[in-house]
């Protein structure tokens, strides 16, 4: 692994996720907190206008605007498309290489605790996940392999990843989660520093992680007004499943409940582990939860 020279910590890609917003503002005010001897750390706010207005986004989700095609298309003029191009310029100033690592800070209304989300199985990221989860058992690792065409900020560099914390409501700060996220960031930066100096921390080399299988929508009525329009939601997350992120969902377990009180059961053939259960921002995306497989790997 070559030296890490530049790290970007980005908060507020979604303007109503305040943990990342205020951590980045703190790091901008006290840069010594994220300074390390062997590399430079940049603290960057993402969707500036959405942060100002307390919204997830202005025109569209900024964290879907980082596709190759979108970044190269000068005709795209929404606020988020324009901001995505500006962020790319900041992360790769003229005549300089791209940042080595992006740490993208998010919060969720789902009960995700402290989660690391990787979009690839890079050995360095897996070792980082193993180290962080060994020093803090609250840390979970979710792997959702994606190409650049997903448009996620983290996909701009090979070692980009997300810290996702919850449950916390939109436009709300939770002091405990704020402090836990802050300490997790310092642990990450210290790990990078150790690796650069040839002093890689010793870890339990068995990583437990959760591999994305698929997304599940809410049960819906037939769509009205065209093929691509979703119908109305017919059921809610079942009370026995709510807030049980990373917990096993077995065939026959209740998954949803209709407004009339009828249970809808999980009909899969094997046990899965749901995450992002009932995430508020995913209603518009047609996602009730992601399903994952629990796996272990020596790293």
Secondary structure, DSSP 8 states (H G I E B T S, - for coil): -----EEEEEE-SSTT-HHHHHHHHHHHH-GGGT-BTTBEEEEEES-HHHHHHTSS-SSS-GGG---HHHHH-TT--SHHHHHHHHHHHHHT-TTS---SEEEEEEE-SS--EEEEEESS--HHHHHHHHHHHHH-TTEEEEE----GGG--GGGGSTT-EEEEEES--TT---HHHHHHHHHHHHHHHHHHHHHHTT------SEEEEEEEEEEE---B----SSTTS---B-EEE-TTTTT-TTSEE-TT-EEEEETTS-EEE---SS-EEEESTT-GGGTTTT-SEEEEEEEEEE-
